[in-house]
C-alpha cells in the first residue's frame, strides 16, 4: 500500500489527469448505454449484445474510442445546458432508451435530452458502428481486461494527438 501511495504522489500530473479522464469517459459510456446503474444525469441509448475481445477488430476499437470521446463532449455540453435551465435544482436522470424518462421534464430539458440522444447515436453511426455493436463492445470491455486495455491505449493516443 505504501509503494502504491508513493507511486501516485510521484506520478506525472498530466498522466494522472489523462487517466482520470479516460476512466470517466469509459464510465460515462457504460452509463450512457444503460450498462451500469444510473449514476450520471444522462444515460442510455440501449443495452445489449455481447462481444468477445478476440472478435473486436482494431478498426472497431478505434471507432469505438472516437465515439466515446465525442459522446463525452456531448454529454458534458448537455449536462451544462440542463444545469443552466434548472439553476440549483438537480439535473434529472435521462435514459435515451427509455423515452418515458422524459415524461415529467420541462420542455427545455426534453429538447436538450432528445438532441443529446440523437446526436450520440449519430456519432456512433458516423464512426462506422451500429448502436448494438457499440453496446456489445461497451459490455465486453467491462468484463474483458484485455479489450479494456486496447480501448484505453487508443483513447490515450487520440487524446495526445488532439
C-alpha positions as CSV (number, residue, x, y, z in Angstrom):
1,X,0.0,0.0,0.0
2,X,2.9,2.3,0.8
3,X,4.5,1.8,-2.6
4,X,1.2,2.4,-4.3
5,X,0.7,5.7,-2.5
6,X,4.3,6.8,-3.2
7,X,3.7,5.9,-6.9
8,X,0.6,8.1,-7.1
9,X,2.3,11.0,-5.5
10,X,5.3,10.8,-7.8
11,X,3.2,10.3,-11.0
12,X,3.3,12.8,-13.7
13,X,0.3,15.1,-13.1
14,X,-0.6,15.2,-16.8
15,X,-0.7,11.4,-16.9
16,X,-2.8,11.3,-13.7
17,X,-5.3,13.7,-15.3
18,X,-5.4,11.8,-18.6
19,X,-6.0,8.5,-16.7
20,X,-8.8,10.2,-14.7
21,X,-10.4,11.5,-17.9
22,X,-10.2,8.0,-19.6
23,X,-11.8,6.3,-16.6
24,X,-14.5,9.0,-16.6
25,X,-15.1,8.6,-20.3
26,X,-15.4,4.9,-20.2
27,X,-17.6,5.1,-17.1
28,X,-19.8,7.6,-19.0
29,X,-20.1,5.3,-21.9
30,X,-21.2,2.5,-19.6
31,X,-23.8,4.7,-18.1
32,X,-24.8,6.3,-21.4
33,X,-25.7,3.0,-22.9
34,X,-27.6,1.6,-19.8
35,X,-24.9,-0.9,-19.0
36,X,-24.4,0.2,-15.4
37,X,-26.8,1.8,-12.8
38,X,-27.8,5.4,-13.4
39,X,-25.0,7.4,-11.8
40,X,-24.9,10.3,-14.3
41,X,-27.5,12.8,-15.3
42,X,-27.7,11.4,-18.8
43,X,-27.8,7.8,-19.7
44,X,-28.6,5.1,-22.2
45,X,-29.4,4.5,-25.8
46,X,-29.9,0.8,-25.4
47,X,-28.2,-2.1,-23.9
48,X,-27.5,-5.5,-25.5
49,X,-25.2,-7.7,-27.3
50,X,-22.0,-9.5,-26.3
51,X,-18.7,-9.1,-28.0
52,X,-15.6,-11.1,-27.2
53,X,-12.2,-9.4,-27.2
54,X,-10.8,-11.6,-29.9
55,X,-13.8,-10.6,-32.1
56,X,-13.4,-6.9,-31.8
57,X,-11.2,-5.7,-34.6
58,X,-8.6,-2.9,-34.3
59,X,-10.8,-0.8,-36.6
60,X,-13.7,-1.3,-34.2
61,X,-11.6,-0.4,-31.2
62,X,-10.5,2.8,-33.0
63,X,-14.1,3.7,-34.0
64,X,-15.3,2.9,-30.5
65,X,-12.7,5.2,-28.9
66,X,-13.5,8.0,-31.3
67,X,-17.2,7.6,-30.4
68,X,-16.5,7.6,-26.7
69,X,-14.6,10.9,-26.8
70,X,-17.2,12.6,-29.0
71,X,-20.1,11.4,-26.8
72,X,-18.4,12.5,-23.7
73,X,-18.1,16.1,-25.1
74,X,-21.9,15.9,-26.0
75,X,-22.7,14.7,-22.5
76,X,-20.8,17.5,-20.8
77,X,-22.5,20.0,-23.1
78,X,-26.0,18.7,-22.5
79,X,-25.4,18.5,-18.7
80,X,-24.2,22.1,-18.7
81,X,-27.3,23.2,-20.8
82,X,-29.6,21.4,-18.4
83,X,-27.8,22.9,-15.4
84,X,-28.3,26.4,-16.9
85,X,-32.1,25.7,-17.4
86,X,-32.6,24.2,-13.9
87,X,-30.4,26.5,-11.9
88,X,-29.8,25.0,-8.4
89,X,-32.2,22.1,-9.0
90,X,-30.9,18.6,-9.6
91,X,-30.3,17.6,-13.2
92,X,-32.6,14.6,-13.8
93,X,-31.5,11.2,-14.9
94,X,-32.3,10.7,-18.5
95,X,-32.2,7.3,-20.2
96,X,-32.2,7.6,-24.0
97,X,-33.6,4.1,-24.5
98,X,-36.5,4.9,-22.2
99,X,-38.4,7.9,-23.6
100,X,-40.8,7.9,-20.7
101,X,-37.8,9.1,-18.5
102,X,-38.6,12.5,-20.2
103,X,-42.3,12.5,-19.4
104,X,-42.2,14.7,-16.3
105,X,-39.5,17.1,-17.6
106,X,-39.8,20.6,-18.7
107,X,-39.9,21.2,-22.5
108,X,-36.4,22.7,-22.5
109,X,-35.0,19.7,-20.7
110,X,-36.8,17.3,-23.0
111,X,-35.4,19.1,-26.1
112,X,-31.8,19.0,-24.7
113,X,-32.1,15.3,-23.9
114,X,-33.6,14.3,-27.2
115,X,-30.9,16.3,-29.0
116,X,-28.2,14.6,-26.9
117,X,-29.6,11.1,-27.5
118,X,-30.0,11.7,-31.3
119,X,-26.5,13.2,-31.6
120,X,-24.9,10.4,-29.6
121,X,-26.5,7.8,-31.8
122,X,-25.3,9.7,-34.9
123,X,-21.8,9.9,-33.5
124,X,-21.7,6.1,-33.1
125,X,-23.0,5.5,-36.6
126,X,-20.7,8.1,-38.1
127,X,-17.8,6.1,-36.6
128,X,-18.9,3.0,-38.6
129,X,-20.5,1.2,-35.7
130,X,-24.1,0.2,-35.1
131,X,-25.7,1.1,-31.8
132,X,-25.9,-2.6,-31.0
133,X,-22.2,-3.2,-31.9
134,X,-21.2,-0.2,-29.8
135,X,-23.2,-1.5,-26.9
136,X,-21.7,-5.0,-27.3
137,X,-18.2,-3.6,-27.2
138,X,-19.1,-1.5,-24.1
139,X,-20.4,-4.6,-22.4
140,X,-17.4,-6.7,-23.4
141,X,-14.8,-4.2,-22.2
142,X,-16.4,-4.2,-18.8
143,X,-15.7,-7.9,-18.4
144,X,-12.5,-8.3,-20.5
145,X,-9.4,-6.5,-19.2
146,X,-7.5,-7.1,-22.5
147,X,-10.2,-5.4,-24.5
148,X,-10.5,-2.6,-22.0
149,X,-6.7,-2.1,-22.2
150,X,-6.8,-2.0,-26.0
151,X,-9.5,0.7,-25.9
152,X,-7.6,2.6,-23.2
153,X,-4.5,2.7,-25.3
154,X,-6.4,4.1,-28.3
155,X,-8.1,6.7,-26.1
156,X,-4.7,7.8,-24.8
157,X,-3.3,8.1,-28.3
158,X,-6.3,10.0,-29.6
159,X,-6.2,12.4,-26.6
160,X,-2.5,13.0,-27.1
161,X,-3.0,13.7,-30.9
162,X,-5.6,16.4,-30.3
